[in-house]
Amino acid sequence: YGLIQGVTPLGINYGQVGNNLPQPDKVLDLLTALKLTKARIYDTNPQVLTTFANSNIELIVTVENQMLPVVMDPQQALQWVSTHIKPYFPATKITGIAVGNEIFTDDDTSLLGYLVPAIVSIHGALVQLGLDKYIQVSTPNSLAVLEVSYPPSAGSFKGEVSGVMSQFLQFLSSTGSPFWINAYPYFAYKDSPNKISLDYALFNKNPGMVDPYTKLHYDNMLYAQVDAVVYAMSRLGYGGIEVRVSETGWPSKGDSNEVGATVQNAAVYNRNLLRRQMSNEGTPLRPNMRLEVYLFALFNEDMKPGPTSERNYGLFQPDGTMAYNVGLSALATSSSTSSASISLTSSATKVIIP
């Protein structure tokens, strides 16, 4: 595959739930060496926002779930944007604000009532400060927000969320913002490894499946999941909204009951995904609209709760060594003028963070 300059479409999730992660300046060096230009963080960490200033990294930041009841008040939202966004913009290229994360499927169901008012208030604050042209507002959703996801054309949202979902889609439609989905073929495979083809989940060569209603052919599960969301939105009367994948990835390690969580599978999934991203693909339903994807995640995070897999989604260990080689090899040299390239070969096992 030779050297490929710049993976513009691919973003990465930079989670920080660890006690041994490198400082933001080292992280910036790593992203720069890998030629990654899009990242998402799960808060508005001032240290990250300051460090990423005057870099070419486009950043999505997050209003934490517990803040939703506060920022639904327009004055509080204005205060939040004035404190957490305005001082850093435009030196730091903040391109999106995620209001909460997976609220539609959160165990705390009270949050759902705050979601749309919070989104509207945050957007209103951006409008007031003249920033709405530059920063999109949305919320990332778990695939569990779908009642039906197979076949894609049968995609529909869960009945209990459809009221709030309609209001949310109305907002996206009126502001031209994307629908963000956290989509993990790994979960589907882990739950029924006997029914689901591993090659289909991993983007490997496989016969795929044909949607019986649309006759569209799917050769991987991620694109089928994305198109199921498009159909679900259409069912509620919103057919024109772009879907972006705010998280996808594959764990390199798991508990004994977490089938498929291996270094080999993680490397294959992310390498194949990277290859698709480099060819600017769209899904079968929207072949001419490049699918934007944010990979989960940059680092293994040792303090994440839950099963072993949760702590092992990273492309990198906290010390900067690769968890496995996905083909984002930084061929950095000592010369300050030459920039690193990305190769899809397995030439590098460690990225040196100076």
C-alpha positions in Angstrom: 0.0 0.0 0.0 3.0 2.2 0.1 3.0 5.5 1.9 -0.3 7.3 2.4 -0.1 10.9 3.2 -2.6 12.1 5.8 -5.7 10.2 6.8 -8.1 13.1 6.7 -11.3 11.3 7.4 -10.2 9.3 10.4 -10.6 10.7 13.9 -9.6 9.2 17.2 -11.1 9.2 20.7 -8.7 10.4 23.3 -10.1 9.1 26.6 -8.3 9.9 29.8 -9.6 7.5 32.4 -6.1 6.3 33.4 -3.5 7.2 36.0 -0.5 6.6 33.8 -1.3 8.4 30.6 1.2 10.8 28.9 0.9 14.5 29.2 -1.2 16.3 26.6 1.9 17.7 24.9 3.2 14.2 24.3 -0.2 13.2 23.0 -0.1 16.0 20.6 3.3 14.9 19.4 1.9 11.4 18.9 -1.2 12.6 16.9 1.0 14.8 14.8 3.5 12.0 14.1 0.5 9.8 13.1 -0.9 12.6 10.9 -4.2 12.3 12.7 -6.1 15.6 12.6 -9.3 14.9 14.4 -9.8 13.9 18.0 -12.6 13.7 20.5 -12.3 14.2 24.3 -14.8 13.4 27.0 -14.7 16.7 28.8 -13.3 20.2 28.3 -9.9 19.5 30.0 -8.3 23.0 30.0 -4.8 21.4 29.8 -5.7 19.6 26.6 -7.5 22.6 25.1 -4.5 24.9 25.8 -1.9 22.3 24.6 -3.8 21.7 21.3 -3.9 25.4 20.5 -2.3 26.4 17.1 -2.0 22.7 16.1 -3.9 21.2 13.2 -6.1 19.0 15.4 -9.8 19.5 15.1 -11.4 18.7 18.5 -14.8 17.6 19.6 -15.4 18.3 23.3 -18.0 17.1 25.7 -20.5 18.4 28.2 -20.5 15.7 30.8 -23.8 13.9 31.5 -24.2 15.3 35.0 -24.1 18.8 33.6 -27.2 18.4 31.5 -29.7 19.6 34.2 -27.5 22.7 34.7 -26.9 23.8 31.1 -30.5 23.3 30.0 -30.9 26.8 31.5 -29.9 29.2 28.7 -28.0 31.5 31.1 -26.0 28.5 32.5 -25.3 27.3 29.0 -24.0 30.7 28.0 -21.8 30.7 31.2 -20.5 27.2 30.2 -19.7 28.1 26.6 -18.1 31.4 27.8 -15.9 29.5 30.2 -15.1 26.2 28.4 -15.1 27.1 24.7 -14.7 30.8 24.0 -11.3 31.4 25.7 -9.7 28.6 23.6 -11.4 29.2 20.2 -10.2 29.7 17.5 -6.6 29.0 18.5 -7.9 25.5 19.4 -9.9 24.2 16.5 -13.1 23.1 18.4 -15.4 21.8 15.7 -18.0 20.0 17.8 -19.7 19.8 21.2 -21.1 16.5 22.3 -23.8 17.2 24.8 -23.7 14.1 27.0 -22.8 10.6 25.9 -25.3 7.8 25.2 -28.1 9.6 27.1 -30.9 7.8 25.2 -29.7 4.5 26.7 -28.4 5.7 30.1 -29.3 3.9 33.2 -30.4 7.3 34.7 -33.5 7.8 32.6 -34.1 11.2 34.2 -31.3 12.6 32.0 -33.3 12.1 28.8 -35.7 14.9 29.7 -32.8 17.3 30.0 -31.1 16.3 26.7 -32.9 18.4 24.0 -33.2 21.5 26.2 -29.5 21.3 27.0 -28.6 20.9 23.3 -30.8 23.8 22.3 -29.4 26.0 25.1 -25.7 25.2 24.3 -26.4 25.9 20.6 -28.2 29.1 21.5 -25.1 30.2 23.5 -22.9 29.5 20.5 -25.3 31.6 18.4 -25.1 34.5 20.9 -21.3 34.4 20.8 -21.1 34.1 17.0 -19.6 30.6 17.2 -22.4 28.5 15.8 -21.0 28.6 12.2 -17.9 26.8 13.4 -19.1 24.4 16.1 -21.7 21.7 15.6 -23.7 20.5 18.5 -25.0 16.9 18.8 -24.9 13.9 21.1 -23.3 10.5 20.6 -25.8 7.5 20.8 -25.3 3.9 21.5 -26.5 1.5 18.9 -28.9 0.2 21.6 -31.1 3.2 20.8 -32.4 1.0 17.9 -35.2 -1.4 18.4 -34.4 -3.1 15.1 -31.1 -3.0 13.3 -31.3 -6.0 10.9 -31.8 -5.9 8.1 -30.7 -2.2 7.8 -33.9 -1.2 5.9 -35.9 -2.3 9.0 -34.0 0.0 11.2 -36.2 1.7 13.8 -35.7 3.5 17.2 -37.0 2.1 20.4 -40.6 3.2 21.0 -39.9 4.7 24.5 -37.4 7.2 23.1 -39.1 8.2 19.9 -40.7 11.3 21.4 -37.4 12.8 22.5 -35.7 11.4 19.4 -38.0 13.3 17.1 -37.2 16.6 19.0 -33.5 15.8 18.7 -33.7 15.0 15.0 -35.7 18.2 14.5 -32.8 20.1 16.0 -30.2 18.3 13.9 -32.2 19.0 10.8 -32.6 22.7 11.5 -28.9 23.2 12.3 -27.4 20.9 9.7 -25.7 18.9 12.5 -24.8 15.1 12.2 -26.3 12.2 14.1 -23.4 10.6 16.0 -23.5 6.8 16.6 -21.2 4.7 18.7 -21.2 1.5 16.7 -19.3 -1.7 17.7 -19.6 -4.8 15.6 -17.5 -6.4 18.3 -20.5 -6.4 20.7 -22.8 -8.0 18.2 -20.2 -10.7 17.5 -19.4 -11.3 21.2 -23.2 -11.8 21.9 -23.8 -14.3 19.1 -20.5 -15.7 17.7 -22.3 -18.7 16.3 -24.7 -16.5 14.2 -22.4 -13.7 13.1 -19.5 -14.2 10.8 -16.3 -12.9 12.3 -15.1 -11.9 8.8 -18.2 -9.9 8.3 -17.6 -8.1 11.7 -13.9 -7.5 10.9 -14.3 -6.2 7.3 -12.5 -9.3 6.0 -13.4 -10.8 2.7 -16.7 -12.6 3.1 -19.9 -13.2 1.1 -21.7 -10.5 3.1 -25.5 -10.1 3.2 -28.1 -8.6 0.9 -30.9 -6.5 2.4 -34.0 -8.4 1.2 -36.0 -5.2 0.8 -33.5 -2.8 -0.8 -31.3 -5.5 -2.5 -28.3 -3.5 -1.2 -25.2 -5.7 -0.5 -23.3 -5.3 2.7 -19.8 -6.7 3.1 -19.3 -5.5 6.7 -21.4 -5.0 9.8 -20.4 -1.4 10.6 -21.9 -0.1 7.4 -25.1 -2.1 8.0 -25.4 -0.6 11.5 -24.9 3.0 10.1 -27.5 2.5 7.4 -30.0 1.0 10.0 -29.7 4.4 11.8 -30.4 6.2 8.5 -33.5 4.2 8.0 -34.6 4.7 11.6 -34.4 8.5 11.2 -36.3 8.3 7.9 -39.1 6.4 9.7 -39.5 9.5 11.9 -39.5 11.8 8.9 -35.9 12.8 8.9 -34.1 11.4 5.8 -31.5 13.9 5.1 -29.3 13.9 8.3 -25.7 12.8 8.0 -24.6 9.9 10.2 -21.1 9.9 11.7 -19.5 7.2 13.7 -18.4 8.9 17.0 -16.9 5.6 18.3 -15.9 2.2 16.9 -13.1 -0.1 17.7 -12.2 -3.6 18.9 -10.7 -4.7 22.2 -7.3 -6.4 22.1 -8.0 -8.3 25.4 -11.0 -9.5 27.3 -12.4 -11.8 30.0 -12.9 -15.5 29.2 -16.5 -14.8 28.3 -15.6 -12.0 25.9 -15.3 -14.0 22.7 -13.2 -12.4 20.0 -11.3 -9.9 22.1 -7.8 -10.6 20.9 -4.8 -8.7 19.7 -5.2 -10.3 16.2 -8.9 -9.3 15.8 -8.3 -5.8 17.1 -5.4 -5.3 14.6 -7.4 -6.7 11.7 -10.6 -4.6 12.5 -8.8 -1.3 12.8 -6.4 -2.0 9.9 -9.3 -2.8 7.6 -11.3 0.2 8.8 -8.3 2.4 8.2 -8.1 1.1 4.7 -11.8 1.8 4.0 -11.3 5.3 5.4 -8.4 6.0 3.2 -10.5 5.1 0.1 -13.1 7.6 1.3 -16.0 5.1 1.2 -19.6 5.7 1.9 -22.1 3.1 3.0 -24.2 1.1 0.4 -27.2 3.4 1.1 -25.1 6.6 0.7 -22.2 5.5 -1.4 -21.3 9.1 -2.4 -21.2 10.5 1.1 -17.9 9.7 2.8 -18.5 8.1 6.2 -16.7 10.0 9.0 -15.4 7.7 11.7 -13.7 8.3 15.1 -11.7 5.3 16.2 -11.9 4.2 19.9 -9.4 4.7 21.3 -6.0 6.2 21.4 -4.8 4.6 24.7 -5.6 1.6 26.9 -7.2 3.3 29.9 -6.4 1.4 33.2 -9.1 3.0 35.4 -12.2 2.3 33.3 -14.7 0.2 35.1 -16.4 -2.9 33.7 -15.0 -6.0 32.0 -11.4 -6.3 30.9 -12.2 -5.3 27.3 -13.1 -1.8 28.5 -9.5 -1.1 29.5 -8.1 -2.6 26.3 -9.4 -0.6 23.3 -6.3 1.5 22.8 -4.0 1.5 19.8 -1.3 2.5 22.2 -0.1 1.6 25.7 0.2 4.6 28.0 4.0 4.6 27.5 3.7 5.3 23.8 4.4 1.7 22.6 1.8 0.2 20.2 -0.7 -2.2 21.7 -0.5 -3.8 18.2 0.4 -2.5 14.8 -2.6 -1.1 12.9 -0.5 0.5 10.1 -0.4 3.9 11.6 3.4 3.7 11.6 5.1 6.9 12.3 8.3 7.0 10.3 9.6 10.0 12.1 13.1 11.1 11.5 15.4 13.4 13.5 15.1 16.1 10.9 12.7 18.8 12.0 11.6 19.6 8.5 10.5 16.1 7.3 7.1 15.0 8.5 6.0 11.6 9.4 4.1 9.5 7.0 1.6 6.8 7.5 2.3 3.4 6.0 0.1 0.3 6.0 3.1 -1.9 6.5 4.2 -3.3 9.8 7.5 -1.4 9.9 7.2 0.2 13.3 6.5 -1.3 16.6 7.1 1.7 18.7 6.3 5.3 18.1 9.0 7.4 19.8 7.4 10.2 21.8 10.3 12.7 22.2 
